[in-house]
Amino acid sequence: MVIITKWIDRKFDFNFPIGVFPWIVERLRGTPARIEELVKTIPLSGLTKKPDSKWSIQENIGHLIKVEELHNNRIDDFLAKKEILIPADMENRRTHDADYNSQNIESILKSFRVVRMNFVKRLEELDEDIIARSSHHPRLNTRMRLIDMAYFAAEHDDYHLAVITHLSRKL
């Protein structure tokens, strides 16, 4: 089995045309369904297992809920023409504090679907000028357009989907 590269170690090239924005939005729209499909066959007891003291499947999904606030704040940054995007909480304090392992999986899935559809709706309302607008991403230390931020979010989703798949295979 291939070892999953840590998210923090990923490098990105943001060089695609604005015309692929609808494709990226569709990826983002589909993440809740993809997660629901992945977890529906996993026994409830497996959803909260923490192998090697890393996040459980439920915590990975919960993390995506918490990250939606960052995505929405970054849309606000682009709309306000801020030079530097709000930084992420690299310690993931909010994810840890939410105690997703004590929550019901159905409630977690529903919460993610709600916050994600709000994010997608906001993206769909943007015009091409805003989609092409850029700001500095603090961790990546590079300029990023709003389309790039959406792509970054979709890649982050896929990272956590791969982790969930990896965890489910260990059960």
C-alpha positions in Angstrom: 0.0 0.0 0.0 1.3 3.5 -0.9 2.0 5.8 2.1 0.0 8.9 2.0 2.0 12.1 1.8 1.3 14.5 4.7 -1.0 17.4 3.7 1.6 19.9 5.0 4.2 18.5 2.6 2.1 19.0 -0.6 3.3 21.4 -3.2 0.9 23.1 -5.6 1.0 24.6 -9.1 -1.9 27.0 -9.6 -1.7 27.5 -13.4 -5.0 26.4 -14.8 -7.5 28.6 -16.6 -10.6 30.2 -15.0 -12.8 28.1 -17.2 -12.1 25.0 -15.0 -13.8 26.7 -12.0 -17.1 24.9 -12.6 -15.2 21.6 -12.5 -13.7 22.5 -9.2 -17.0 23.5 -7.7 -18.5 20.2 -8.8 -15.7 18.4 -7.0 -16.5 20.4 -3.8 -20.2 19.7 -4.2 -19.6 16.0 -4.5 -17.5 15.6 -1.3 -20.4 15.0 1.1 -21.7 12.2 -1.1 -18.3 10.7 -1.5 -17.8 10.6 2.3 -21.2 9.2 2.9 -20.5 6.4 0.4 -17.2 5.6 2.1 -18.5 5.4 5.6 -21.7 3.6 5.0 -20.1 0.2 5.1 -17.7 0.9 8.0 -18.9 -0.6 11.4 -19.7 2.2 13.9 -17.0 0.9 16.2 -14.4 1.5 13.4 -15.4 5.1 12.9 -13.9 6.3 16.1 -10.7 4.1 16.2 -7.5 6.2 16.4 -4.7 4.2 14.9 -1.3 5.4 16.0 -2.9 8.3 18.0 -3.9 10.0 14.7 -7.4 11.2 13.9 -10.2 8.7 13.6 -12.5 8.6 10.5 -15.1 10.7 12.4 -12.4 13.3 13.3 -11.2 13.5 9.7 -14.8 14.3 8.6 -15.2 16.7 11.5 -12.1 18.5 10.5 -13.6 19.2 7.1 -16.5 20.8 8.9 -14.2 23.1 10.9 -12.2 24.0 7.8 -15.3 25.3 6.1 -15.2 28.4 8.3 -11.7 29.1 7.0 -12.9 28.7 3.4 -15.7 31.1 3.9 -13.4 33.6 5.7 -11.1 33.4 2.7 -13.9 34.1 0.3 -14.6 37.2 2.4 -10.8 38.1 2.2 -11.0 37.9 -1.6 -14.2 40.0 -1.7 -12.6 42.6 0.6 -9.4 42.6 -1.7 -7.2 41.7 1.3 -3.6 41.4 0.4 -3.0 38.4 2.7 -5.5 35.6 3.3 -6.4 34.6 6.9 -4.1 31.9 8.1 -5.2 28.4 9.0 -5.0 27.1 12.5 -2.2 24.6 11.9 -2.7 23.1 15.4 -6.3 22.2 14.5 -7.4 23.2 18.0 -11.1 23.5 16.9 -11.1 20.0 15.5 -9.6 18.5 18.6 -11.9 20.5 20.9 -15.1 19.4 19.0 -14.7 15.8 20.3 -16.2 14.3 17.1 -15.7 10.7 18.4 -18.4 11.4 21.0 -20.9 12.5 18.3 -23.3 10.5 16.1 -21.9 9.9 12.6 -25.2 10.8 11.0 -25.1 14.2 12.7 -21.5 14.8 11.6 -22.4 13.9 8.0 -25.4 16.1 8.0 -23.4 19.0 9.4 -20.7 18.6 6.8 -23.3 18.5 4.0 -24.9 21.8 5.3 -21.7 23.8 5.6 -20.3 22.5 2.3 -23.4 23.3 0.4 -23.3 26.8 1.8 -19.7 27.1 0.6 -20.6 25.8 -2.9 -23.5 28.3 -3.1 -21.2 31.2 -2.2 -18.7 30.1 -4.9 -21.5 29.8 -7.5 -22.5 33.4 -6.9 -19.1 34.8 -7.7 -18.3 36.5 -11.0 -15.2 35.9 -13.1 -13.4 39.0 -11.8 -13.6 37.8 -8.2 -12.7 34.2 -9.2 -9.5 35.5 -10.8 -8.7 37.9 -7.9 -5.5 37.0 -6.0 -4.1 37.3 -2.5 -1.1 36.0 -0.7 -1.5 32.5 1.0 0.5 32.7 4.2 1.6 29.0 4.6 2.3 28.4 1.0 4.0 31.8 0.7 2.6 32.3 -2.8 -0.2 34.3 -4.5 -3.4 32.4 -4.9 -6.5 33.3 -6.9 -9.9 32.5 -5.5 -10.1 29.6 -8.1 -6.9 28.3 -6.6 -8.3 28.5 -3.1 -11.3 26.4 -4.3 -8.9 23.9 -5.9 -6.8 23.8 -2.7 -10.0 23.1 -0.8 -11.0 20.3 -3.2 -7.5 18.8 -2.9 -7.7 19.0 0.9 -11.0 17.1 0.7 -9.4 14.4 -1.4 -6.5 14.1 1.0 -8.9 13.4 3.9 -10.9 11.0 1.7 -7.7 9.1 1.0 -6.9 9.0 4.7 -10.5 7.7 5.5 -10.1 5.0 2.8 -6.7 4.1 4.3 -8.1 3.9 7.8 -11.1 1.8 6.7 -8.8 -0.8 5.1 -7.0 -1.1 8.4 -10.2 -2.2 10.2 
